[in-house]
Amino acid sequence: MNWQPVREPHRAVPLPREPDPWGTRRPGGSVEPFAGSGAGAAPFGGWTPSLLAWLFPSTDLLVLCVVTLALGFLGPAAAIYVPAVLLVLAVRGAQRLPLCGRVSDRVGSLVAASGLPLLVLLAWVPASRVLLLGGCSAAGLLFGRLLTVVVLRHAHGRGRLVESVVIVGRDGAARDLARALTEHRAPGLRFVGFLDHRGPAEAPGGEVLAAPAELAEVLRRYHVTRVLLCCTDETSPGITEVVRRCRSPKVDICVLPRLPGLGLAASRTSMDEVWGIPLLPLRQGAGAAGGRLAKRAFDLLLAPVLLLLALPVLLSLGVAVRSRNPAAFFRQERITRAGALTRVTKLRTVTDSGHDAWTPTPHQCDRLGNWLRGNHLDELPQLWSVLRGEMSLVGPRPERPYYAVRFAAAIPGYADRHRVAGGLTGWAQVHGLHGDTSIVERARFDNQYVEYWSPWLDLVILARTAGVVLTGILGSRRNRQGGNGASPTRDNRSGNRWSRAATPRTGTS
């Protein structure tokens, strides 16, 4: 197939991936709930996981609003404190409802979340009132969660809000886990059966529903909302891609770690358990709906401030570029979330022939263009794209359609970076992965960012980006030689990029 760049903005570009017989992928490489092959087929899960996921956040919001109103904290104080507490809880992963229903493990997170935002209020609120607010908030959050768990267990006892569970694997550890789910009646969980590589025909006992390769059909048929992975050497081959195709916001996936056999343990706050058996919950990060909303709120909070601060610099640079070129700006099509096309605006730094090349060479840029590109200042106009919602402050750097399609076909996992919107800067860029560097390594860092996203990580990346830009500007003034301020990491580029993109497929780096 001859893939050509698409010229209409916001139109999705198909990113070729391995065969997908269940139709679970979006064109952009992200994954959506399995909808079956027929019209009206039921998607994975149901409304129960969504309700349970919002129980703690909604309870926390209600408690904080009641506490701030009761203590007379109105206006800016409440507007700052309540979102800040919810943000700290989200960053610490304390808003997830644990399987065991134990609230005591989160007491430290509740106290920290209630106390940290108070440091801001101390600037204009008396210390005695600030301490009263923190103490009442922590106590209220703890009481609210305890009450939520009590009500939830009552609903479970009446058969309400129960989740269906399947276990992938059938070794001794998997059978122990199934026994804990059935004999000890884990609250809110109903064990459906195993998925085993031998299949139901070869496995005795009738507990095996299907082979792991049929996980998608099992999720749809039995309305499963939780998958527990107990993979062994026999069941692990191929299970990675099967689970990838079944990712959905309505299906929670937990892994049974082999930590007890090692005599070691992980942090209790990051683990879950069923009757003393540890489980490691997996998260979807910024690619999930909640992550996208939080990320957009983060952008709307910071992008206007950064745009106002950068406006004088941007206007000065625009005038300087316009004095040397027919226009100060140019626009280029790039791939963003879910394969959608957007047009990014940059300061013009290369000749017309250089815009068509993936990596313009230094001789295609004048002295000012080399300096702008070397210090990444040509990207400043994209702050407006962030404000409009076409990009994000932090995320994988968007690529042009022509190259994105080919990278997705050649590099495993490349299309997964399009689970979030493209960013002005990214996790790969602050690790020096820009210019003449490995595309495979960039995709690895981009996917790590998507899966482990948090507002704190965005702040770290923005701070490191500012440090790199300032260091580059100061260094170019001291080390400019021969009138050329080009950056060796961005402008001394070779055309041998396709070999870098393709070599990892042969096992070399």
C-alpha positions as CSV (number, residue, x, y, z in Angstrom):
1,M,0.0,0.0,0.0
2,N,1.3,3.4,-0.9
3,W,0.8,5.7,2.1
4,Q,0.7,9.4,1.4
5,P,0.4,12.3,3.8
6,V,-3.1,13.6,4.3
7,R,-3.7,17.3,3.9
8,E,-6.9,17.9,5.7
9,P,-6.4,19.0,9.4
10,H,-7.8,16.9,12.2
11,R,-8.4,13.9,9.9
12,A,-7.2,10.6,11.3
13,V,-4.3,9.0,9.6
14,P,-4.2,5.1,9.7
15,L,-1.1,3.9,11.5
16,P,-0.5,0.3,10.3
17,R,0.0,-2.3,13.0
18,E,0.1,-6.0,13.3
19,P,-3.1,-7.8,12.3
20,D,-6.0,-7.1,14.7
21,P,-8.7,-9.8,14.2
22,W,-10.9,-8.5,17.0
23,G,-11.1,-4.9,15.8
24,T,-10.0,-3.5,19.1
25,R,-7.7,-0.8,17.8
26,R,-8.4,2.8,16.7
27,P,-6.8,4.1,13.6
28,G,-4.2,6.0,15.7
29,G,-2.9,2.9,17.4
30,S,-4.7,3.4,20.7
31,V,-7.1,0.8,22.0
32,E,-10.8,1.0,22.5
33,P,-13.2,-1.4,24.2
34,F,-14.0,-4.5,22.1
35,A,-17.4,-4.1,20.5
36,G,-17.7,-7.4,18.8
37,S,-18.2,-8.0,15.2
38,G,-21.9,-7.5,15.0
39,A,-24.0,-4.4,15.5
40,G,-25.0,-3.7,19.0
41,A,-22.5,-6.1,20.6
42,A,-21.9,-5.4,24.2
43,P,-18.6,-3.7,25.1
44,F,-16.3,-4.9,27.8
45,G,-17.5,-4.4,31.4
46,G,-20.4,-2.1,32.2
47,W,-21.2,0.9,34.3
48,T,-20.1,-0.7,37.6
49,P,-16.3,-0.1,37.2
50,S,-16.9,3.5,36.3
51,L,-19.1,4.0,39.4
52,L,-16.5,2.3,41.7
53,A,-13.7,4.3,40.2
54,W,-15.4,7.6,41.1
55,L,-16.5,6.6,44.6
56,F,-13.5,7.9,46.5
57,P,-12.9,11.1,44.3
58,S,-16.6,12.1,44.6
59,T,-16.7,11.4,48.4
60,D,-13.5,13.4,48.9
61,L,-14.9,16.3,46.9
62,L,-18.1,16.3,48.9
63,V,-16.2,16.1,52.3
64,L,-13.8,18.9,51.4
65,C,-16.6,21.2,50.2
66,V,-18.5,20.6,53.5
67,V,-15.4,21.2,55.6
68,T,-14.4,24.4,53.9
69,L,-18.0,25.8,54.0
70,A,-18.4,24.8,57.7
71,L,-15.2,26.5,58.7
72,G,-15.9,29.7,56.7
73,F,-13.2,29.2,54.0
74,L,-14.7,30.8,50.9
75,G,-13.4,32.4,47.8
76,P,-9.7,32.0,46.9
77,A,-8.9,29.9,49.9
78,A,-11.4,27.2,49.0
79,A,-10.7,27.5,45.3
80,I,-7.1,26.7,45.9
81,Y,-7.3,24.2,48.7
82,V,-9.9,21.8,47.5
83,P,-8.4,21.2,44.0
84,A,-4.9,21.0,45.5
85,V,-6.0,18.3,48.0
86,L,-7.6,16.2,45.2
87,L,-4.6,16.7,43.0
88,V,-2.2,15.4,45.7
89,L,-4.4,12.4,46.4
90,A,-4.4,11.6,42.6
91,V,-0.7,12.0,42.3
92,R,-0.1,9.6,45.3
93,G,-2.5,7.1,43.8
94,A,-4.8,7.3,46.8
95,Q,-8.1,7.6,45.0
96,R,-8.2,4.0,43.8
97,L,-10.7,1.8,45.6
98,P,-8.7,-1.2,47.0
99,L,-10.0,-4.7,46.6
100,C,-9.6,-5.5,50.2
101,G,-11.5,-2.3,51.2
102,R,-8.9,-1.4,53.8
103,V,-8.8,2.4,54.4
104,S,-6.0,2.4,57.0
105,D,-3.3,2.0,54.3
106,R,-4.2,5.4,53.0
107,V,-4.1,7.4,56.2
108,G,-0.6,8.7,55.5
109,S,-1.7,9.9,52.0
110,L,-4.8,11.6,53.5
111,V,-2.8,13.5,56.0
112,A,-0.2,14.5,53.5
113,A,-2.8,15.6,51.0
114,S,-4.6,17.6,53.7
115,G,-1.4,19.3,54.9
116,L,0.7,20.1,51.9
117,P,-1.7,22.7,50.3
118,L,-1.9,24.5,53.7
119,L,1.6,25.9,53.0
120,V,0.1,28.1,50.3
121,L,-2.8,29.4,52.6
122,L,-0.3,30.4,55.3
123,A,0.6,33.4,53.1
124,W,-2.7,35.2,54.1
125,V,-4.6,32.9,56.5
126,P,-3.8,32.8,60.3
127,A,-1.9,29.7,61.3
128,S,-4.5,28.6,63.8
129,R,-7.3,28.5,61.2
130,V,-5.0,26.7,58.7
131,L,-4.2,24.0,61.2
132,L,-7.9,23.6,62.0
133,L,-8.7,23.3,58.3
134,G,-6.0,20.6,57.8
135,G,-7.1,18.6,60.8
136,C,-10.8,18.7,60.0
137,S,-10.1,17.8,56.4
138,A,-7.9,14.8,57.2
139,A,-10.5,13.5,59.7
140,G,-13.3,14.2,57.3
141,L,-11.6,12.4,54.4
142,L,-10.9,9.4,56.6
143,F,-14.5,9.3,58.0
144,G,-16.0,9.7,54.5
145,R,-14.0,6.8,53.1
146,L,-14.8,4.6,56.0
147,L,-18.5,5.3,55.5
148,T,-18.2,4.7,51.7
149,V,-16.6,1.3,52.4
150,V,-19.3,0.3,54.9
151,V,-22.1,1.2,52.4
152,L,-20.3,-0.6,49.6
153,R,-19.9,-3.8,51.7
154,H,-23.6,-3.6,52.5
155,A,-24.4,-3.4,48.8
156,H,-22.0,-6.3,48.1
157,G,-23.9,-8.4,50.7
158,R,-27.1,-7.8,48.8
159,G,-25.5,-8.8,45.5
160,R,-25.1,-5.2,44.2
161,L,-22.1,-3.6,42.5
162,V,-20.4,-7.0,42.1
163,E,-17.6,-7.4,39.6
164,S,-16.9,-10.6,37.6
165,V,-13.4,-11.8,37.7
166,V,-11.4,-14.2,35.5
167,I,-7.9,-15.6,36.1
168,V,-5.4,-16.1,33.3
169,G,-3.4,-19.2,34.2
170,R,-4.1,-22.3,36.3
171,D,-1.0,-23.2,38.2
172,G,-0.9,-23.6,42.0
173,A,-0.8,-19.9,42.7
174,A,-3.8,-19.3,40.4
175,R,-5.8,-22.0,42.1
176,D,-5.0,-20.5,45.6
177,L,-6.2,-17.2,44.3
178,A,-9.4,-18.7,43.0
179,R,-10.0,-20.5,46.3
180,A,-9.6,-17.1,48.2
181,L,-12.1,-15.5,45.9
182,T,-14.7,-18.3,46.4
183,E,-14.2,-19.7,49.9
184,H,-13.5,-16.5,51.7
185,R,-16.0,-14.5,49.6
186,A,-13.8,-11.5,48.6
187,P,-16.1,-8.5,48.9
188,G,-17.6,-7.4,45.6
189,L,-15.9,-10.1,43.5
190,R,-17.4,-13.0,41.7
191,F,-15.0,-15.6,40.3
192,V,-16.1,-16.8,36.8
193,G,-13.3,-19.1,35.8
194,F,-9.8,-19.7,34.4
195,L,-8.3,-19.1,31.0
196,D,-5.7,-21.7,30.4
197,H,-3.5,-22.6,27.4
198,R,-4.9,-26.1,27.4
199,G,-8.4,-25.0,26.8
200,P,-11.6,-26.3,28.3
201,A,-11.5,-29.6,26.4
202,E,-8.1,-30.7,27.9
203,A,-8.5,-29.2,31.4
204,P,-10.4,-31.2,33.9
205,G,-13.0,-29.8,36.3
206,G,-14.9,-27.6,33.9
207,E,-13.4,-24.4,35.4
208,V,-11.5,-23.4,32.3
209,L,-13.6,-21.1,30.1
210,A,-11.3,-20.8,27.2
211,A,-7.7,-20.3,26.1
212,P,-6.0,-17.0,26.8
213,A,-6.2,-16.0,23.1
214,E,-10.0,-15.9,23.5
215,L,-9.9,-13.3,26.4
216,A,-11.7,-10.7,24.4
217,E,-14.7,-13.0,23.8
218,V,-14.7,-14.0,27.5
219,L,-14.8,-10.4,28.6
220,R,-17.8,-9.7,26.4
221,R,-19.7,-12.9,27.1
222,Y,-19.4,-12.9,30.9
223,H,-19.3,-9.1,31.4
224,V,-15.9,-9.4,33.1
225,T,-14.6,-6.2,34.7
226,R,-11.4,-7.5,36.3
227,V,-8.7,-9.8,35.0
228,L,-6.1,-11.4,37.2
229,L,-2.9,-12.5,35.4
230,C,-1.1,-15.5,36.9
231,C,1.1,-16.3,34.0
232,T,3.7,-19.0,34.0
233,D,6.3,-19.9,31.3
234,E,3.6,-22.0,29.5
235,T,0.9,-19.3,29.5
236,S,3.0,-16.2,29.0
237,P,3.8,-16.5,25.3
238,G,1.4,-14.4,23.3
239,I,-0.5,-13.1,26.4
240,T,1.1,-9.7,26.2
241,E,-0.5,-8.9,22.8
242,V,-3.8,-10.5,23.9
243,V,-4.0,-8.2,27.0
244,R,-3.0,-5.2,25.0
245,R,-5.9,-5.7,22.6
246,C,-8.3,-6.0,25.5
247,R,-7.3,-2.8,27.3
248,S,-10.3,-0.8,28.3
249,P,-11.1,1.8,31.0
250,K,-13.9,-0.5,32.1
251,V,-11.6,-3.5,32.7
252,D,-9.1,-3.5,35.5
253,I,-6.0,-5.7,35.2
254,C,-4.0,-7.0,38.1
255,V,-0.9,-9.2,38.1
256,L,-0.1,-11.8,40.7
257,P,3.6,-11.1,41.6
258,R,5.9,-13.9,42.7
259,L,7.2,-11.7,45.6
260,P,6.2,-14.1,48.5
261,G,8.4,-16.8,46.9
262,L,11.3,-14.4,47.1
263,G,10.7,-13.4,50.6
264,L,10.4,-9.8,49.5
265,A,7.6,-7.2,49.3
266,A,6.7,-4.0,47.4
267,S,5.2,-0.9,48.9
268,R,1.9,-1.6,50.5
269,T,0.3,1.5,49.1
270,S,1.0,0.4,45.5
271,M,-0.3,-3.2,46.1
272,D,-3.7,-4.7,46.6
273,E,-4.6,-8.1,48.0
274,V,-7.3,-10.8,48.3
275,W,-7.2,-12.8,51.6
276,G,-3.5,-12.2,52.0
277,I,-2.5,-12.8,48.4
278,P,-0.7,-9.7,47.0
279,L,-1.8,-8.3,43.6
280,L,-0.3,-5.5,41.6
281,P,-2.9,-3.3,39.9
282,L,-1.9,-2.0,36.5
283,R,-2.8,1.6,35.5
284,Q,-3.5,3.2,32.1
285,G,-2.0,6.5,32.9
286,A,-2.6,9.6,30.7
287,G,-4.3,7.4,28.0
288,A,-7.4,6.9,30.2
289,A,-10.3,9.3,30.1
290,G,-9.6,10.6,33.6
291,G,-6.0,11.1,32.8
292,R,-6.8,13.1,29.7
293,L,-9.2,15.4,31.6
294,A,-6.6,16.0,34.3
295,K,-3.9,16.6,31.7
296,R,-6.1,19.1,29.9
297,A,-6.9,20.9,33.1
298,F,-3.1,21.1,33.8
299,D,-2.6,22.6,30.3
300,L,-5.3,25.2,30.7
301,L,-3.8,26.2,34.1
302,L,-0.3,26.8,32.9
303,A,-0.5,27.5,29.1
304,P,-1.9,31.0,29.4
305,V,0.7,32.0,32.0
306,L,3.5,30.6,29.8
307,L,2.1,32.3,26.7
308,L,2.0,35.7,28.4
309,L,5.6,35.3,29.7
310,A,6.8,34.2,26.3
311,L,4.9,36.8,24.3
312,P,7.6,39.5,24.3
313,V,10.3,37.0,23.4
314,L,8.1,35.6,20.6
315,L,7.3,39.0,19.2
316,S,11.0,39.9,19.1
317,L,12.0,36.7,17.5
318,G,9.1,37.0,15.0
319,V,10.3,40.5,13.9
320,A,13.9,39.2,13.6
321,V,12.9,36.2,11.5
322,R,10.6,38.4,9.3
323,S,13.5,40.7,8.5
324,R,15.3,37.8,6.9
325,N,12.5,35.7,5.4
326,P,9.3,36.2,3.4
327,A,7.3,35.2,6.5
328,A,8.0,34.8,10.2
329,F,6.0,31.6,10.7
330,F,5.1,28.5,8.8
331,R,2.7,25.7,9.5
332,Q,3.2,21.9,9.2
333,E,1.0,18.9,9.5
334,R,1.7,16.6,12.4
335,I,0.1,13.5,13.9
336,T,-1.4,13.8,17.4
337,R,-3.7,11.7,19.6
338,A,-5.5,8.7,18.0
339,G,-3.8,9.5,14.6
340,A,-5.6,12.8,14.2
341,L,-3.9,15.5,12.1
342,T,-3.2,19.0,13.4
343,R,-1.2,21.9,12.0
344,V,1.6,23.1,14.2
345,T,3.1,26.6,13.9
346,K,6.8,27.3,14.1
347,L,9.1,30.2,13.6
348,R,10.6,29.9,10.1
349,T,14.2,28.8,10.4
350,V,14.9,26.9,7.2
351,T,14.6,27.5,3.4
352,D,11.6,26.3,1.5
353,S,13.5,23.2,0.4
354,G,14.4,22.4,4.0
355,H,10.7,22.2,5.1
356,D,10.2,19.0,3.0
357,A,13.2,17.3,4.6
358,W,12.7,15.4,7.9
359,T,16.1,16.6,9.2
360,P,17.2,19.9,7.7
361,T,20.9,20.3,7.4
362,P,22.8,23.4,8.8
363,H,23.4,24.9,5.4
364,Q,19.6,25.1,4.9
365,C,19.4,27.5,7.9
366,D,20.9,30.9,8.3
367,R,22.7,31.9,11.5
368,L,19.5,33.0,13.3
369,G,17.7,29.8,12.2
370,N,20.4,27.6,13.5
371,W,20.4,29.4,16.8
372,L,16.6,29.2,17.1
373,R,16.5,25.5,16.3
374,G,19.5,24.7,18.5
375,N,17.8,26.2,21.5
376,H,14.3,25.0,20.5
377,L,12.9,28.5,20.5
378,D,11.2,28.0,17.1
379,E,8.6,25.9,19.0
380,L,7.3,28.8,21.1
381,P,4.3,29.5,18.8
382,Q,2.9,26.1,19.6
383,L,1.9,27.5,23.0
384,W,-1.2,28.8,21.1
385,S,-1.9,25.3,19.9
386,V,-1.8,24.1,23.5
387,L,-4.3,26.7,24.5
388,R,-6.6,25.7,21.7
389,G,-6.5,22.0,22.7
390,E,-4.7,20.8,19.6
391,M,-1.5,20.0,21.6
392,S,-0.4,19.6,25.2
393,L,2.4,21.2,27.1
394,V,4.1,17.9,27.7
395,G,3.7,14.8,25.5
396,P,5.3,12.8,22.7
397,R,6.6,15.2,20.0
398,P,4.2,15.0,17.1
399,E,5.6,13.6,13.8
400,R,4.7,14.3,10.2
401,P,2.2,11.8,8.7
402,Y,4.6,10.5,6.1
403,Y,7.2,9.4,8.7
404,A,4.7,8.5,11.4
405,V,3.0,5.9,9.2
406,R,6.3,4.3,8.3
407,F,7.6,4.3,11.9
408,A,4.4,2.6,13.1
409,A,4.9,-0.1,10.5
410,A,8.6,-0.6,11.3
411,I,8.9,-0.1,15.1
412,P,6.8,-2.1,17.6
413,G,5.0,0.2,20.1
414,Y,5.5,3.4,18.1
415,A,1.8,3.9,17.5
416,D,1.1,3.5,21.2
417,R,2.7,6.9,21.8
418,H,-0.4,8.4,20.1
419,R,-2.6,7.6,23.1
420,V,-2.2,11.2,24.2
421,A,-1.9,14.5,22.4
422,G,1.5,15.6,21.1
423,G,3.4,17.9,23.3
424,L,5.6,21.0,23.1
425,T,8.3,19.0,25.0
426,G,8.4,15.4,26.2
427,W,10.1,12.8,28.4
428,A,12.2,11.7,25.5
429,Q,13.4,15.2,24.7
430,V,14.6,16.0,28.3
431,H,16.7,12.8,28.1
432,G,18.5,14.2,25.0
433,L,16.5,12.1,22.5
434,H,15.9,14.6,19.7
435,G,17.7,15.3,16.5
436,D,20.0,12.5,15.3
437,T,18.9,9.9,17.9
438,S,17.2,6.5,18.0
439,I,13.5,6.6,17.1
440,V,13.0,3.3,19.0
441,E,14.4,4.9,22.2
442,R,12.1,7.9,21.8
443,A,9.1,5.7,21.5
444,R,10.2,3.8,24.6
445,F,10.4,7.0,26.6
446,D,7.2,8.4,25.1
447,N,5.2,5.2,26.1
448,Q,6.8,5.3,29.6
449,Y,5.5,8.8,29.9
450,V,2.0,7.9,28.9
451,E,1.8,5.0,31.3
452,Y,3.3,6.7,34.3
453,W,1.9,10.2,33.8
454,S,1.2,12.5,36.7
455,P,1.0,16.3,37.1
456,W,4.2,16.1,39.0
457,L,6.0,14.4,36.1
458,D,4.7,17.2,33.8
459,L,6.2,19.8,36.2
460,V,9.5,18.0,36.3
461,I,9.7,17.8,32.5
462,L,8.8,21.5,32.1
463,A,11.4,22.5,34.6
464,R,14.1,20.4,33.0
465,T,13.1,21.8,29.6
466,A,13.5,25.3,30.9
467,G,16.9,24.4,32.3
468,V,18.0,22.9,29.0
469,V,16.9,26.0,27.0
470,L,18.5,28.5,29.3
471,T,21.7,26.5,29.4
472,G,21.8,26.3,25.7
473,I,21.2,30.1,25.3
474,L,24.0,30.9,27.7
475,G,26.3,28.3,26.3
476,S,25.9,29.4,22.7
477,R,27.0,32.9,23.6
478,R,30.2,31.7,25.2
479,N,31.0,28.9,22.8
480,R,30.0,30.4,19.5
481,Q,32.7,29.7,17.0
482,G,33.1,30.9,13.4
483,G,29.8,32.8,13.7
484,N,27.7,29.5,13.8
485,G,25.5,28.9,16.9
486,A,24.2,25.6,15.7
487,S,23.4,22.9,18.2
488,P,25.4,19.7,17.7
489,T,22.4,17.7,19.0
490,R,19.8,19.1,16.7
491,D,21.3,20.6,13.6
492,N,24.4,18.4,12.7
493,R,22.1,15.8,11.4
494,S,22.6,13.0,8.9
495,G,20.1,11.5,6.5
496,N,20.8,8.0,7.8
497,R,17.7,8.0,10.1
498,W,15.9,5.1,8.5
499,S,18.7,2.8,9.5
500,R,18.4,4.0,13.1
501,A,14.6,3.3,13.0
502,A,15.0,-0.1,11.4
503,T,18.0,-1.6,13.1
504,P,16.3,-2.6,16.4
505,R,14.1,-5.0,14.4
506,T,17.2,-7.0,13.8
507,G,18.2,-7.0,17.4
508,T,20.9,-4.3,17.3
509,S,20.9,-0.9,18.8
